[in-house]
């Protein structure tokens, strides 16, 4: 049984294949709706954390592919009313694939352990692989296709969080370069760097405290909120620590003229990014959000029709 718990689960060829399917479906959007390749298949969404993009993109994508989608929030009581083992086994009898958005990566791994259908990580505290699929798809569209991704550099200005981790792994598997700029205490620790390197054929994540140096050669400049959901108590301290890491017009002026700006959203305007950048000509955040649906459609097709058929 093939799951997507993190991008470590994919080979380079598998990652490329998912993105190729996504691109094909996006280019033939009206045709894919008529063909309904996943008719009769059902996706269950299990969400502990609130979401707009993740939920709607999965629901819309599965519907476009002809399948059905069921949403289960915290009222499902998994791990509370009954064990995750029992919950997983029973849910697998009703649906063909499960996407889980959880506070805990360990909880997701336990869910996958007992499920007999594919499980997709729709976000955990450790990583966000579906976001990274959309990210690299958006960059690929900007540089003229998947075959042009090799050697392209991504600069991530912000906390080494779950989004940054998945994007770094994606860059490693696609022969890209990845630099993260943030205060030292928010950078990846040595153990995390070693795992990424070992899983991505020696790939090296570059880390710096200098945002200007990070963006200088980047084709894509990426940022995220300074305090993620669940870190509200750290908000004030993080605002102080990241005050010099705002992505603004001055910072973008250091980057290449053809560089693009990315953000996983939601954004805190005026904090990690200014209105001028978020709404500016280099911003691709709307297309990036749209690619969540296309990338996840590629993933669903790959899981249900190629590797787990």
C-alpha positions as CSV (number, residue, x, y, z in Angstrom):
1,X,0.0,0.0,0.0
2,X,1.5,3.3,-1.1
3,X,0.8,6.4,1.1
4,X,2.0,9.9,0.9
5,X,3.1,10.7,4.5
6,X,6.0,12.9,3.4
7,X,7.9,13.6,0.2
8,X,10.5,11.2,1.5
9,X,8.0,8.5,0.4
10,X,8.5,9.4,-3.3
11,X,11.4,8.7,-5.6
12,X,12.4,11.5,-8.0
13,X,10.6,9.7,-10.8
14,X,7.4,9.3,-8.8
15,X,7.4,13.0,-7.9
16,X,7.8,13.9,-11.5
17,X,5.1,11.5,-12.5
18,X,2.6,13.1,-10.1
19,X,3.4,16.6,-11.5
20,X,3.1,15.3,-15.1
21,X,-0.3,13.9,-14.4
22,X,-1.3,17.2,-12.7
23,X,-0.2,19.2,-15.7
24,X,-2.0,16.9,-18.1
25,X,-5.2,17.2,-16.1
26,X,-4.9,21.0,-15.8
27,X,-4.4,21.3,-19.6
28,X,-7.4,19.2,-20.3
29,X,-9.7,20.4,-17.5
30,X,-13.0,20.2,-19.4
31,X,-12.0,16.8,-20.8
32,X,-11.1,15.4,-17.4
33,X,-14.5,16.4,-16.1
34,X,-16.3,14.5,-18.8
35,X,-14.1,11.4,-18.5
36,X,-14.7,11.1,-14.7
37,X,-11.7,8.8,-14.2
38,X,-12.3,8.3,-10.5
39,X,-16.1,7.8,-10.8
40,X,-17.2,5.5,-8.0
41,X,-14.2,6.3,-5.8
42,X,-14.6,8.2,-2.5
43,X,-12.2,10.4,-0.6
44,X,-12.5,11.0,3.2
45,X,-11.1,14.3,4.6
46,X,-10.2,14.1,8.2
47,X,-9.3,17.5,9.6
48,X,-8.2,18.4,13.1
49,X,-6.9,21.8,11.9
50,X,-9.0,24.5,10.1
51,X,-8.5,24.9,6.4
52,X,-9.7,26.8,3.4
53,X,-7.4,25.9,0.5
54,X,-6.7,22.3,1.5
55,X,-10.3,21.3,2.1
56,X,-11.8,23.1,-1.0
57,X,-9.0,22.1,-3.3
58,X,-9.4,18.4,-2.4
59,X,-13.2,18.5,-2.6
60,X,-13.3,20.3,-5.9
61,X,-10.5,18.2,-7.3
62,X,-12.1,14.9,-6.4
63,X,-15.5,16.1,-7.8
64,X,-13.9,17.1,-11.1
65,X,-12.4,13.6,-11.3
66,X,-15.9,12.1,-10.9
67,X,-15.4,10.9,-7.3
68,X,-17.1,11.6,-4.1
69,X,-15.8,13.4,-1.0
70,X,-16.7,13.1,2.7
71,X,-15.6,15.6,5.3
72,X,-15.0,14.5,8.9
73,X,-14.0,17.1,11.5
74,X,-13.2,16.7,15.1
75,X,-16.7,15.4,15.8
76,X,-15.5,12.1,14.3
77,X,-13.8,11.4,17.6
78,X,-10.9,9.4,16.3
79,X,-8.5,8.7,19.0
80,X,-11.1,9.9,21.6
81,X,-14.3,7.9,21.1
82,X,-12.5,5.0,19.7
83,X,-8.9,4.0,19.0
84,X,-7.1,5.2,15.9
85,X,-6.6,1.5,15.0
86,X,-10.3,0.8,15.0
87,X,-11.2,4.1,13.4
88,X,-8.7,3.5,10.6
89,X,-9.8,-0.1,9.9
90,X,-13.5,0.8,9.7
91,X,-13.1,4.0,7.6
92,X,-11.1,2.0,5.1
93,X,-14.2,-0.2,4.5
94,X,-16.1,2.9,3.3
95,X,-13.7,5.0,1.2
96,X,-10.9,4.5,-1.3
97,X,-8.5,7.1,-0.1
98,X,-8.0,9.3,3.0
99,X,-6.5,12.8,3.4
100,X,-5.7,13.8,6.9
101,X,-4.8,17.2,8.3
102,X,-3.5,16.7,11.8
103,X,-1.6,18.6,14.5
104,X,0.6,15.6,15.1
105,X,2.7,13.8,12.5
106,X,2.8,10.7,14.7
107,X,-1.0,10.6,14.7
108,X,-1.0,10.6,10.9
109,X,1.6,7.8,10.8
110,X,-0.5,5.7,13.1
111,X,-3.6,6.3,10.9
112,X,-1.7,5.1,7.9
113,X,-0.4,2.1,9.8
114,X,-3.9,0.6,10.2
115,X,-5.6,1.9,7.0
116,X,-6.0,-0.5,4.1
117,X,-6.4,2.4,1.6
118,X,-3.9,5.1,0.7
119,X,-3.5,7.9,3.2
120,X,-2.4,11.4,2.2
121,X,-0.8,14.0,4.5
122,X,-2.9,17.1,4.1
123,X,-0.6,18.9,6.7
124,X,1.0,18.0,10.0
125,X,3.4,19.7,12.3
126,X,6.3,18.0,10.5
127,X,5.6,18.6,6.8
128,X,3.1,19.7,4.2
129,X,3.8,17.6,1.0
130,X,0.6,18.7,-0.9
131,X,1.7,22.3,-0.6
132,X,5.1,21.5,-1.9
133,X,3.6,19.8,-4.9
134,X,1.7,22.9,-5.8
135,X,4.8,25.1,-5.1
136,X,7.1,23.2,-7.5
137,X,4.3,23.0,-10.1
138,X,4.0,26.8,-9.9
139,X,7.7,27.3,-10.3
140,X,7.8,24.8,-13.2
141,X,5.1,26.8,-15.0
142,X,7.1,29.9,-14.6
143,X,10.4,28.4,-16.0
144,X,8.8,26.6,-18.9
145,X,8.2,23.1,-17.6
146,X,9.4,20.4,-15.4
147,X,12.5,19.8,-17.5
148,X,13.7,23.3,-16.7
149,X,13.6,23.0,-12.9
150,X,17.1,21.6,-12.5
151,X,19.5,24.2,-11.1
152,X,16.7,26.7,-10.3
153,X,17.1,28.3,-6.8
154,X,14.3,28.8,-4.3
155,X,14.9,31.3,-1.4
156,X,12.7,30.7,1.6
157,X,12.6,33.7,4.0
158,X,11.1,32.6,7.3
159,X,10.9,29.9,9.9
160,X,12.1,26.4,9.0
161,X,8.6,25.0,9.5
162,X,6.6,22.2,7.9
163,X,6.1,24.1,4.7
164,X,9.8,24.9,4.4
165,X,10.8,21.3,5.1
166,X,8.5,19.8,2.3
167,X,9.7,22.5,-0.2
168,X,13.3,21.7,0.7
169,X,12.7,18.0,0.1
170,X,11.0,18.7,-3.2
171,X,13.9,20.9,-4.4
172,X,16.3,18.1,-3.4
173,X,14.5,15.5,-5.4
174,X,14.1,17.7,-8.5
175,X,17.8,18.8,-8.6
176,X,17.0,22.4,-7.6
177,X,18.7,24.6,-5.0
178,X,17.2,25.7,-1.7
179,X,18.3,28.5,0.7
180,X,16.5,29.4,3.9
181,X,17.0,32.8,5.5
182,X,16.0,33.3,9.1
183,X,17.4,33.9,12.6
184,X,19.7,31.0,13.7
185,X,17.3,29.7,16.4
186,X,14.6,29.1,13.7
187,X,16.8,27.3,11.2
188,X,16.8,23.5,10.6
189,X,18.8,21.6,13.2
190,X,21.6,19.3,12.2
191,X,19.5,16.2,12.4
192,X,16.9,17.6,10.0
193,X,19.6,18.6,7.6
194,X,21.2,15.2,7.7
195,X,17.9,13.4,7.0
196,X,17.1,15.6,4.0
197,X,20.6,15.0,2.7
198,X,20.5,11.3,3.1
199,X,17.0,11.0,1.6
200,X,17.8,13.3,-1.4
201,X,21.2,11.9,-2.6
202,X,23.4,14.3,-0.7
203,X,21.3,17.4,-1.3
204,X,22.5,20.4,0.9
205,X,20.1,22.9,2.3
206,X,21.8,26.3,2.5
207,X,21.0,28.3,5.6
208,X,21.8,32.0,6.3
209,X,20.7,34.9,8.5
210,X,21.1,37.3,5.5
211,X,17.8,37.6,3.5
212,X,19.4,39.7,0.8
213,X,22.1,37.1,0.1
214,X,19.4,34.4,0.0
215,X,17.3,36.0,-2.6
216,X,20.1,37.3,-4.9
217,X,20.1,34.3,-7.3
218,X,16.6,32.9,-6.6
219,X,13.9,32.4,-9.3
220,X,11.3,32.1,-6.5
221,X,11.1,34.0,-3.2
222,X,8.9,32.3,-0.7
223,X,7.6,33.3,2.7
224,X,5.1,32.1,5.3
225,X,3.5,33.6,8.5
226,X,5.9,34.2,11.3
227,X,3.7,32.3,13.8
228,X,1.7,29.3,12.5
229,X,-1.6,28.0,13.9
230,X,-0.9,26.8,17.4
231,X,2.0,29.2,18.0
232,X,-0.1,32.2,19.0
233,X,1.6,32.5,22.4
234,X,4.9,33.0,20.5
235,X,3.5,35.7,18.2
236,X,5.0,38.7,19.9
237,X,8.4,37.2,20.2
238,X,8.4,36.0,16.7
239,X,7.4,39.4,15.4
240,X,10.5,40.8,17.1
241,X,12.8,38.1,15.8
242,X,11.6,38.2,12.2
243,X,11.2,42.0,11.9
244,X,14.2,42.2,9.5
245,X,12.9,39.4,7.4
246,X,9.9,41.0,5.7
247,X,9.5,40.3,2.0
248,X,9.1,43.8,0.6
249,X,9.9,45.7,-2.6
250,X,13.4,46.5,-1.4
251,X,14.2,42.8,-0.8
252,X,12.7,41.8,-4.2
253,X,14.8,44.4,-5.9
254,X,17.9,42.4,-5.0
255,X,16.5,39.3,-6.8
256,X,16.4,38.6,-10.5
257,X,14.0,40.7,-12.5
258,X,12.1,37.5,-13.6
259,X,11.8,36.1,-10.1
260,X,8.4,35.3,-8.6
261,X,6.9,35.6,-5.2
262,X,5.2,32.7,-3.5
263,X,3.2,32.3,-0.2
264,X,1.2,29.3,0.9
265,X,-1.4,31.6,2.5
266,X,-3.1,32.8,4.6
267,X,-0.8,35.8,4.8
268,X,-0.5,38.5,7.5
269,X,-0.3,41.6,5.3
270,X,2.2,44.1,6.6
271,X,4.1,41.4,8.6
272,X,6.0,38.8,6.6
273,X,5.0,40.4,3.3
274,X,3.8,43.8,2.2
275,X,0.7,44.5,0.2
276,X,2.9,45.8,-2.6
277,X,4.6,42.4,-3.0
278,X,1.6,40.2,-2.3
279,X,-0.5,42.1,-4.9
280,X,2.4,43.0,-7.2
281,X,3.4,41.8,-10.7
282,X,5.8,39.2,-9.4
283,X,3.3,37.6,-7.1
284,X,2.0,34.1,-8.1
285,X,0.1,33.3,-4.9
286,X,-3.3,33.0,-6.6
287,X,-2.0,30.7,-9.3
288,X,-0.1,28.8,-6.6
289,X,-3.3,28.3,-4.5
290,X,-5.0,27.1,-7.7
291,X,-2.3,24.6,-8.3
292,X,-3.1,23.0,-4.9
293,X,-6.2,21.5,-6.7
294,X,-4.3,20.5,-9.8
295,X,-1.4,18.9,-7.9
296,X,-3.7,17.0,-5.6
297,X,-5.7,15.7,-8.6
298,X,-2.4,14.4,-10.0
299,X,-1.7,12.8,-6.6
300,X,-5.1,11.2,-6.4
301,X,-4.9,9.8,-9.9
302,X,-1.4,8.4,-9.2
303,X,-2.4,6.8,-6.0
304,X,-5.7,5.3,-7.2
305,X,-4.9,4.4,-10.8
306,X,-1.2,3.7,-11.0
307,X,0.4,2.5,-7.8
308,X,-2.5,1.1,-5.8
309,X,-4.9,-0.1,-8.5
